[in-house]
Amino acid sequence: MSRSTRPGVSVELCPDGPLLVRGADVVRDADGIEHATTRPVVAVCTCGMSGRAPWCDGTHKVVPTRPEQRR
């Protein structure tokens, strides 16, 4: 799923993963703090477990998010 938030900026939700943000100059986190982007595409954490928030560090791969993944 992809949607445009403003001209030249797009956001794509990766299944069971991060949001891929393309074309943004900054990303604003849940606390309203702006984080400058230095790359054309950045991965924003959606699991809430990243050690580099708001950026994704791959933690979602080892943290079960769906009930059927939990053991």
N, CA, C and O atoms as a CHARMM CRD file, in Angstrom:
* protein
*
  284
    1    1 MET  N      0.84600  -1.15700   0.00000 PROA 1      0.00000
    2    1 MET  CA     0.00000   0.00000   0.00000 PROA 1      0.00000
    3    1 MET  C      0.89400   1.22300   0.00000 PROA 1      0.00000
    4    1 MET  O      1.86300   1.29200   0.75700 PROA 1      0.00000
    5    2 SER  N      0.57800   2.16600  -0.82900 PROA 2      0.00000
    6    2 SER  CA     1.38100   3.37200  -0.94500 PROA 2      0.00000
    7    2 SER  C      0.44500   4.56100  -1.04900 PROA 2      0.00000
    8    2 SER  O     -0.63500   4.47300  -1.63300 PROA 2      0.00000
    9    3 ARG  N      0.88300   5.68300  -0.46900 PROA 3      0.00000
   10    3 ARG  CA     0.07000   6.88500  -0.61000 PROA 3      0.00000
   11    3 ARG  C      0.99200   8.08600  -0.61500 PROA 3      0.00000
   12    3 ARG  O      2.07900   8.04000  -0.03900 PROA 3      0.00000
   13    4 SER  N      0.57400   9.14500  -1.25100 PROA 4      0.00000
   14    4 SER  CA     1.38000  10.35100  -1.29200 PROA 4      0.00000
   15    4 SER  C      0.92900  11.27800  -0.17900 PROA 4      0.00000
   16    4 SER  O     -0.27100  11.47800   0.00900 PROA 4      0.00000
   17    5 THR  N      1.87500  11.85100   0.56500 PROA 5      0.00000
   18    5 THR  CA     1.54900  12.76200   1.64800 PROA 5      0.00000
   19    5 THR  C      1.70200  14.20500   1.22300 PROA 5      0.00000
   20    5 THR  O      1.04500  15.08100   1.78500 PROA 5      0.00000
   21    6 ARG  N      2.54700  14.47700   0.25100 PROA 6      0.00000
   22    6 ARG  CA     2.71800  15.77600  -0.38700 PROA 6      0.00000
   23    6 ARG  C      3.49800  15.51300  -1.66300 PROA 6      0.00000
   24    6 ARG  O      4.09000  14.44300  -1.80500 PROA 6      0.00000
   25    7 PRO  N      3.51500  16.44400  -2.58000 PROA 7      0.00000
   26    7 PRO  CA     4.21100  16.18100  -3.84900 PROA 7      0.00000
   27    7 PRO  C      5.65600  15.72800  -3.62900 PROA 7      0.00000
   28    7 PRO  O      6.41700  16.38300  -2.91700 PROA 7      0.00000
   29    8 GLY  N      6.02000  14.61700  -4.23900 PROA 8      0.00000
   30    8 GLY  CA     7.37100  14.11000  -4.13900 PROA 8      0.00000
   31    8 GLY  C      7.64400  13.24100  -2.92900 PROA 8      0.00000
   32    8 GLY  O      8.73300  12.67900  -2.82300 PROA 8      0.00000
   33    9 VAL  N      6.69300  13.10800  -2.00900 PROA 9      0.00000
   34    9 VAL  CA     6.87100  12.27500  -0.81700 PROA 9      0.00000
   35    9 VAL  C      5.87600  11.12200  -0.89100 PROA 9      0.00000
   36    9 VAL  O      4.69200  11.32600  -1.15800 PROA 9      0.00000
   37   10 SER  N      6.37400   9.89600  -0.65100 PROA 10     0.00000
   38   10 SER  CA     5.47200   8.74800  -0.60600 PROA 10     0.00000
   39   10 SER  C      5.80700   7.89400   0.60400 PROA 10     0.00000
   40   10 SER  O      6.94000   7.87700   1.08600 PROA 10     0.00000
   41   11 VAL  N      4.79100   7.18300   1.08400 PROA 11     0.00000
   42   11 VAL  CA     4.93000   6.31500   2.24600 PROA 11     0.00000
   43   11 VAL  C      4.39300   4.94300   1.86900 PROA 11     0.00000
   44   11 VAL  O      3.28500   4.82600   1.34600 PROA 11     0.00000
   45   12 GLU  N      5.17600   3.90900   2.13400 PROA 12     0.00000
   46   12 GLU  CA     4.76700   2.53900   1.83000 PROA 12     0.00000
   47   12 GLU  C      4.90500   1.69200   3.08800 PROA 12     0.00000
   48   12 GLU  O      5.97100   1.66400   3.70300 PROA 12     0.00000
   49   13 LEU  N      3.85100   1.01300   3.46900 PROA 13     0.00000
   50   13 LEU  CA     3.87800   0.11900   4.61500 PROA 13     0.00000
   51   13 LEU  C      4.34300  -1.25500   4.16900 PROA 13     0.00000
   52   13 LEU  O      3.71100  -1.88300   3.32000 PROA 13     0.00000
   53   14 CYS  N      5.44200  -1.72500   4.73500 PROA 14     0.00000
   54   14 CYS  CA     5.94200  -3.06900   4.44200 PROA 14     0.00000
   55   14 CYS  C      5.23900  -4.04800   5.37800 PROA 14     0.00000
   56   14 CYS  O      5.19600  -3.80700   6.58400 PROA 14     0.00000
   57   15 PRO  N      4.68700  -5.14200   4.86200 PROA 15     0.00000
   58   15 PRO  CA     4.01400  -6.10400   5.72500 PROA 15     0.00000
   59   15 PRO  C      4.94000  -6.58300   6.84600 PROA 15     0.00000
   60   15 PRO  O      6.05900  -7.02300   6.58400 PROA 15     0.00000
   61   16 ASP  N      4.47500  -6.49700   8.07700 PROA 16     0.00000
   62   16 ASP  CA     5.24000  -6.90900   9.26600 PROA 16     0.00000
   63   16 ASP  C      6.58800  -6.19800   9.37100 PROA 16     0.00000
   64   16 ASP  O      7.53200  -6.73900   9.94700 PROA 16     0.00000
   65   17 GLY  N      6.68000  -4.99900   8.82000 PROA 17     0.00000
   66   17 GLY  CA     7.94600  -4.27200   8.83600 PROA 17     0.00000
   67   17 GLY  C      7.75200  -2.77800   8.98900 PROA 17     0.00000
   68   17 GLY  O      6.74400  -2.32200   9.52900 PROA 17     0.00000
   69   18 PRO  N      8.72400  -2.02400   8.51100 PROA 18     0.00000
   70   18 PRO  CA     8.70300  -0.57700   8.69600 PROA 18     0.00000
   71   18 PRO  C      7.86000   0.14300   7.64700 PROA 18     0.00000
   72   18 PRO  O      7.32800  -0.46000   6.71500 PROA 18     0.00000
   73   19 LEU  N      7.76200   1.44800   7.83900 PROA 19     0.00000
   74   19 LEU  CA     7.23400   2.33400   6.80700 PROA 19     0.00000
   75   19 LEU  C      8.42600   2.80800   5.99300 PROA 19     0.00000
   76   19 LEU  O      9.41900   3.26300   6.56000 PROA 19     0.00000
   77   20 LEU  N      8.34400   2.71100   4.69400 PROA 20     0.00000
   78   20 LEU  CA     9.37900   3.26100   3.83200 PROA 20     0.00000
   79   20 LEU  C      8.91800   4.63500   3.37900 PROA 20     0.00000
   80   20 LEU  O      7.87600   4.76900   2.73800 PROA 20     0.00000
   81   21 VAL  N      9.68800   5.64300   3.71000 PROA 21     0.00000
   82   21 VAL  CA     9.34800   7.02700   3.36800 PROA 21     0.00000
   83   21 VAL  C     10.32600   7.48900   2.30000 PROA 21     0.00000
   84   21 VAL  O     11.54000   7.47700   2.50800 PROA 21     0.00000
   85   22 ARG  N      9.78900   7.89600   1.15700 PROA 22     0.00000
   86   22 ARG  CA    10.61800   8.34900   0.03800 PROA 22     0.00000
   87   22 ARG  C     10.41200   9.84200  -0.17900 PROA 22     0.00000
   88   22 ARG  O      9.28000  10.32400  -0.20900 PROA 22     0.00000
   89   23 GLY  N     11.51700  10.56700  -0.33200 PROA 23     0.00000
   90   23 GLY  CA    11.44800  11.96800  -0.72900 PROA 23     0.00000
   91   23 GLY  C     11.22000  12.97700   0.38000 PROA 23     0.00000
   92   23 GLY  O     11.00700  14.15400   0.09000 PROA 23     0.00000
   93   24 ALA  N     11.25600  12.56700   1.63400 PROA 24     0.00000
   94   24 ALA  CA    11.02500  13.49900   2.74600 PROA 24     0.00000
   95   24 ALA  C     12.34000  14.12700   3.19900 PROA 24     0.00000
   96   24 ALA  O     13.39300  13.49200   3.15000 PROA 24     0.00000
   97   25 ASP  N     12.26500  15.37500   3.63700 PROA 25     0.00000
   98   25 ASP  CA    13.42700  16.06200   4.20600 PROA 25     0.00000
   99   25 ASP  C     13.54500  15.78300   5.69600 PROA 25     0.00000
  100   25 ASP  O     14.64500  15.72700   6.24500 PROA 25     0.00000
  101   26 VAL  N     12.38800  15.60800   6.34800 PROA 26     0.00000
  102   26 VAL  CA    12.35200  15.33000   7.78400 PROA 26     0.00000
  103   26 VAL  C     11.25400  14.32000   8.07300 PROA 26     0.00000
  104   26 VAL  O     10.30500  14.17900   7.30100 PROA 26     0.00000
  105   27 VAL  N     11.39100  13.61400   9.20200 PROA 27     0.00000
  106   27 VAL  CA    10.35500  12.71600   9.70800 PROA 27     0.00000
  107   27 VAL  C     10.04500  13.18300  11.11500 PROA 27     0.00000
  108   27 VAL  O     10.95500  13.35600  11.92500 PROA 27     0.00000
  109   28 ARG  N      8.77700  13.38800  11.41500 PROA 28     0.00000
  110   28 ARG  CA     8.35800  13.82200  12.74500 PROA 28     0.00000
  111   28 ARG  C      7.87800  12.60700  13.52500 PROA 28     0.00000
  112   28 ARG  O      7.01400  11.86800  13.05300 PROA 28     0.00000
  113   29 ASP  N      8.43800  12.39600  14.72700 PROA 29     0.00000
  114   29 ASP  CA     8.06800  11.24000  15.53200 PROA 29     0.00000
  115   29 ASP  C      6.81000  11.51100  16.35600 PROA 29     0.00000
  116   29 ASP  O      6.23800  12.59900  16.28000 PROA 29     0.00000
  117   30 ALA  N      6.38600  10.53400  17.13500 PROA 30     0.00000
  118   30 ALA  CA     5.14000  10.64000  17.91500 PROA 30     0.00000
  119   30 ALA  C      5.18200  11.76900  18.94000 PROA 30     0.00000
  120   30 ALA  O      4.13500  12.27100  19.35000 PROA 30     0.00000
  121   31 ASP  N      6.38700  12.17500  19.35800 PROA 31     0.00000
  122   31 ASP  CA     6.52800  13.26600  20.32000 PROA 31     0.00000
  123   31 ASP  C      6.63500  14.62700  19.63700 PROA 31     0.00000
  124   31 ASP  O      6.78700  15.64800  20.30800 PROA 31     0.00000
  125   32 GLY  N      6.55600  14.64500  18.31500 PROA 32     0.00000
  126   32 GLY  CA     6.63600  15.89000  17.57300 PROA 32     0.00000
  127   32 GLY  C      8.05900  16.33500  17.25900 PROA 32     0.00000
  128   32 GLY  O      8.26300  17.42200  16.71800 PROA 32     0.00000
  129   33 ILE  N      9.03300  15.51500  17.59000 PROA 33     0.00000
  130   33 ILE  CA    10.43000  15.85500  17.31500 PROA 33     0.00000
  131   33 ILE  C     10.72600  15.54700  15.85300 PROA 33     0.00000
  132   33 ILE  O     10.39800  14.47200  15.35100 PROA 33     0.00000
  133   34 GLU  N     11.35400  16.51200  15.18000 PROA 34     0.00000
  134   34 GLU  CA    11.69700  16.32400  13.77900 PROA 34     0.00000
  135   34 GLU  C     13.09400  15.73800  13.65200 PROA 34     0.00000
  136   34 GLU  O     14.03200  16.17900  14.31700 PROA 34     0.00000
  137   35 HSD  N     13.21600  14.73700  12.78700 PROA 35     0.00000
  138   35 HSD  CA    14.48300  14.06400  12.52100 PROA 35     0.00000
  139   35 HSD  C     14.80400  14.26700  11.04300 PROA 35     0.00000
  140   35 HSD  O     14.04200  13.86000  10.16600 PROA 35     0.00000
  141   36 ALA  N     15.94200  14.90100  10.78300 PROA 36     0.00000
  142   36 ALA  CA    16.35000  15.13000   9.39900 PROA 36     0.00000
  143   36 ALA  C     16.67300  13.80900   8.72100 PROA 36     0.00000
  144   36 ALA  O     17.23600  12.90300   9.33500 PROA 36     0.00000
  145   37 THR  N     16.31600  13.71300   7.46400 PROA 37     0.00000
  146   37 THR  CA    16.65600  12.52900   6.68900 PROA 37     0.00000
  147   37 THR  C     17.86300  12.85500   5.81900 PROA 37     0.00000
  148   37 THR  O     17.99100  13.97400   5.32400 PROA 37     0.00000
  149   38 THR  N     18.73500  11.89300   5.63600 PROA 38     0.00000
  150   38 THR  CA    19.93400  12.10400   4.83100 PROA 38     0.00000
  151   38 THR  C     19.96500  11.17900   3.62300 PROA 38     0.00000
  152   38 THR  O     20.93800  11.16400   2.87000 PROA 38     0.00000
  153   39 ARG  N     18.90100  10.40900   3.44000 PROA 39     0.00000
  154   39 ARG  CA    18.83700   9.45200   2.33700 PROA 39     0.00000
  155   39 ARG  C     17.53300   9.66400   1.57100 PROA 39     0.00000
  156   39 ARG  O     16.57300  10.21900   2.10700 PROA 39     0.00000
  157   40 PRO  N     17.50500   9.22100   0.32200 PROA 40     0.00000
  158   40 PRO  CA    16.26900   9.37800  -0.45000 PROA 40     0.00000
  159   40 PRO  C     15.12700   8.49900   0.06300 PROA 40     0.00000
  160   40 PRO  O     13.95700   8.83700  -0.11500 PROA 40     0.00000
  161   41 VAL  N     15.46700   7.35700   0.70600 PROA 41     0.00000
  162   41 VAL  CA    14.46700   6.45200   1.28400 PROA 41     0.00000
  163   41 VAL  C     14.90500   6.13300   2.70800 PROA 41     0.00000
  164   41 VAL  O     16.05200   5.74800   2.93600 PROA 41     0.00000
  165   42 VAL  N     13.98800   6.29300   3.66900 PROA 42     0.00000
  166   42 VAL  CA    14.29200   5.93800   5.05900 PROA 42     0.00000
  167   42 VAL  C     13.23900   4.95400   5.55500 PROA 42     0.00000
  168   42 VAL  O     12.08800   4.98900   5.12000 PROA 42     0.00000
  169   43 ALA  N     13.64600   4.07300   6.47100 PROA 43     0.00000
  170   43 ALA  CA    12.74600   3.08000   7.06300 PROA 43     0.00000
  171   43 ALA  C     12.40600   3.52600   8.47600 PROA 43     0.00000
  172   43 ALA  O     13.28900   3.67100   9.32100 PROA 43     0.00000
  173   44 VAL  N     11.11900   3.74200   8.72600 PROA 44     0.00000
  174   44 VAL  CA    10.64500   4.20800  10.02100 PROA 44     0.00000
  175   44 VAL  C     10.02100   3.03100  10.77500 PROA 44     0.00000
  176   44 VAL  O      9.18900   2.30300  10.23300 PROA 44     0.00000
  177   45 CYS  N     10.43300   2.85900  12.02400 PROA 45     0.00000
  178   45 CYS  CA     9.96600   1.75100  12.85900 PROA 45     0.00000
  179   45 CYS  C      8.45900   1.81100  13.08500 PROA 45     0.00000
  180   45 CYS  O      7.89800   2.87700  13.33900 PROA 45     0.00000
  181   46 THR  N      7.81500   0.65500  12.99000 PROA 46     0.00000
  182   46 THR  CA     6.38900   0.55600  13.31800 PROA 46     0.00000
  183   46 THR  C      6.12800  -0.38600  14.48500 PROA 46     0.00000
  184   46 THR  O      5.01700  -0.42800  15.01300 PROA 46     0.00000
  185   47 CYS  N      7.16200  -1.15400  14.89500 PROA 47     0.00000
  186   47 CYS  CA     6.95300  -2.12200  15.98500 PROA 47     0.00000
  187   47 CYS  C      7.16800  -1.48400  17.35800 PROA 47     0.00000
  188   47 CYS  O      6.71900  -2.02600  18.36800 PROA 47     0.00000
  189   48 GLY  N      7.85200  -0.33700  17.40200 PROA 48     0.00000
  190   48 GLY  CA     8.09200   0.35000  18.66700 PROA 48     0.00000
  191   48 GLY  C      9.24300  -0.22100  19.47600 PROA 48     0.00000
  192   48 GLY  O      9.45000   0.18600  20.61900 PROA 48     0.00000
  193   49 MET  N      9.99400  -1.15200  18.91200 PROA 49     0.00000
  194   49 MET  CA    11.06600  -1.80700  19.66000 PROA 49     0.00000
  195   49 MET  C     12.46600  -1.42700  19.16700 PROA 49     0.00000
  196   49 MET  O     13.45400  -1.92600  19.70500 PROA 49     0.00000
  197   50 SER  N     12.57400  -0.57000  18.17300 PROA 50     0.00000
  198   50 SER  CA    13.86600  -0.20400  17.60800 PROA 50     0.00000
  199   50 SER  C     14.73500   0.51700  18.62900 PROA 50     0.00000
  200   50 SER  O     14.24500   1.33200  19.41000 PROA 50     0.00000
  201   51 GLY  N     16.00800   0.21400  18.61500 PROA 51     0.00000
  202   51 GLY  CA    16.96700   0.91100  19.45500 PROA 51     0.00000
  203   51 GLY  C     17.44700   2.20400  18.82200 PROA 51     0.00000
  204   51 GLY  O     18.23200   2.94100  19.42000 PROA 51     0.00000
  205   52 ARG  N     16.97200   2.48200  17.60200 PROA 52     0.00000
  206   52 ARG  CA    17.36300   3.68200  16.87000 PROA 52     0.00000
  207   52 ARG  C     16.15700   4.51900  16.47700 PROA 52     0.00000
  208   52 ARG  O     16.19000   5.21500  15.46300 PROA 52     0.00000
  209   53 ALA  N     15.10400   4.46000  17.26100 PROA 53     0.00000
  210   53 ALA  CA    13.86200   5.16100  16.92400 PROA 53     0.00000
  211   53 ALA  C     14.13700   6.61500  16.56800 PROA 53     0.00000
  212   53 ALA  O     14.96500   7.26200  17.20800 PROA 53     0.00000
  213   54 PRO  N     13.45400   7.13300  15.55700 PROA 54     0.00000
  214   54 PRO  CA    12.31400   6.54800  14.86200 PROA 54     0.00000
  215   54 PRO  C     12.69100   5.60300  13.73200 PROA 54     0.00000
  216   54 PRO  O     11.81000   5.07600  13.05200 PROA 54     0.00000
  217   55 TRP  N     13.98600   5.37900  13.51800 PROA 55     0.00000
  218   55 TRP  CA    14.42400   4.54700  12.40300 PROA 55     0.00000
  219   55 TRP  C     14.32100   3.05400  12.73000 PROA 55     0.00000
  220   55 TRP  O     14.51300   2.64600  13.87500 PROA 55     0.00000
  221   56 CYS  N     14.02400   2.27300  11.74000 PROA 56     0.00000
  222   56 CYS  CA    13.94400   0.81900  11.88800 PROA 56     0.00000
  223   56 CYS  C     15.35500   0.24700  11.97400 PROA 56     0.00000
  224   56 CYS  O     16.23100   0.62600  11.19700 PROA 56     0.00000
  225   57 ASP  N     15.57200  -0.66300  12.91800 PROA 57     0.00000
  226   57 ASP  CA    16.86100  -1.34600  13.02300 PROA 57     0.00000
  227   57 ASP  C     16.73200  -2.85400  12.80800 PROA 57     0.00000
  228   57 ASP  O     17.67500  -3.60400  13.06100 PROA 57     0.00000
  229   58 GLY  N     15.57000  -3.29300  12.34300 PROA 58     0.00000
  230   58 GLY  CA    15.34800  -4.71000  12.05500 PROA 58     0.00000
  231   58 GLY  C     14.83100  -5.52300  13.22500 PROA 58     0.00000
  232   58 GLY  O     14.63900  -6.73200  13.09200 PROA 58     0.00000
  233   59 THR  N     14.59900  -4.89200  14.37100 PROA 59     0.00000
  234   59 THR  CA    14.12200  -5.61200  15.55800 PROA 59     0.00000
  235   59 THR  C     12.81100  -6.34100  15.29200 PROA 59     0.00000
  236   59 THR  O     12.55900  -7.38700  15.89000 PROA 59     0.00000
  237   60 HSD  N     11.97700  -5.81300  14.41200 PROA 60     0.00000
  238   60 HSD  CA    10.68100  -6.44700  14.12200 PROA 60     0.00000
  239   60 HSD  C     10.83500  -7.88400  13.63400 PROA 60     0.00000
  240   60 HSD  O      9.90100  -8.68000  13.72600 PROA 60     0.00000
  241   61 LYS  N     12.01100  -8.21100  13.11500 PROA 61     0.00000
  242   61 LYS  CA    12.24300  -9.57400  12.61100 PROA 61     0.00000
  243   61 LYS  C     12.35900 -10.59900  13.72900 PROA 61     0.00000
  244   61 LYS  O     12.13000 -11.78700  13.50300 PROA 61     0.00000
  245   62 VAL  N     12.71200 -10.15600  14.93500 PROA 62     0.00000
  246   62 VAL  CA    12.88900 -11.08600  16.05000 PROA 62     0.00000
  247   62 VAL  C     11.83900 -10.91600  17.14800 PROA 62     0.00000
  248   62 VAL  O     11.81600 -11.69100  18.10500 PROA 62     0.00000
  249   63 VAL  N     10.96400  -9.90400  17.01900 PROA 63     0.00000
  250   63 VAL  CA     9.92500  -9.66300  18.01700 PROA 63     0.00000
  251   63 VAL  C      8.58600 -10.05400  17.41100 PROA 63     0.00000
  252   63 VAL  O      8.15800  -9.44100  16.43200 PROA 63     0.00000
  253   64 PRO  N      7.91600 -11.05300  17.96200 PROA 64     0.00000
  254   64 PRO  CA     6.60300 -11.44100  17.42300 PROA 64     0.00000
  255   64 PRO  C      5.60700 -10.29900  17.57800 PROA 64     0.00000
  256   64 PRO  O      5.50600  -9.69200  18.64400 PROA 64     0.00000
  257   65 THR  N      4.88100 -10.01500  16.51600 PROA 65     0.00000
  258   65 THR  CA     3.89000  -8.94400  16.57200 PROA 65     0.00000
  259   65 THR  C      2.46400  -9.46400  16.44800 PROA 65     0.00000
  260   65 THR  O      1.51400  -8.79600  16.85700 PROA 65     0.00000
  261   66 ARG  N      2.31900 -10.65900  15.88100 PROA 66     0.00000
  262   66 ARG  CA     0.98700 -11.24200  15.71800 PROA 66     0.00000
  263   66 ARG  C      0.82700 -12.39800  16.69400 PROA 66     0.00000
  264   66 ARG  O      1.79100 -13.11100  16.97400 PROA 66     0.00000
  265   67 PRO  N     -0.38200 -12.59000  17.21500 PROA 67     0.00000
  266   67 PRO  CA    -0.59900 -13.68100  18.19000 PROA 67     0.00000
  267   67 PRO  C     -0.12900 -15.04100  17.69000 PROA 67     0.00000
  268   67 PRO  O      0.40300 -15.82700  18.47400 PROA 67     0.00000
  269   68 GLU  N     -0.30900 -15.33800  16.41200 PROA 68     0.00000
  270   68 GLU  CA     0.07900 -16.65500  15.90400 PROA 68     0.00000
  271   68 GLU  C      1.59800 -16.83100  15.84800 PROA 68     0.00000
  272   68 GLU  O      2.07500 -17.95800  15.70800 PROA 68     0.00000
  273   69 GLN  N      2.37400 -15.73600  15.95400 PROA 69     0.00000
  274   69 GLN  CA     3.82500 -15.82400  15.95700 PROA 69     0.00000
  275   69 GLN  C      4.38100 -16.06700  17.35300 PROA 69     0.00000
  276   69 GLN  O      5.52100 -16.51000  17.49400 PROA 69     0.00000
  277   70 ARG  N      3.59500 -15.78600  18.38000 PROA 70     0.00000
  278   70 ARG  CA     4.06300 -15.93700  19.75200 PROA 70     0.00000
  279   70 ARG  C      4.05100 -17.39700  20.17100 PROA 70     0.00000
  280   70 ARG  O      3.14900 -18.14400  19.79000 PROA 70     0.00000
  281   71 ARG  N      5.03200 -17.80600  20.94300 PROA 71     0.00000
  282   71 ARG  CA     5.08400 -19.18500  21.40600 PROA 71     0.00000
  283   71 ARG  C      5.29500 -19.21100  22.88200 PROA 71     0.00000
  284   71 ARG  O      5.36900 -20.28700  23.47600 PROA 71     0.00000
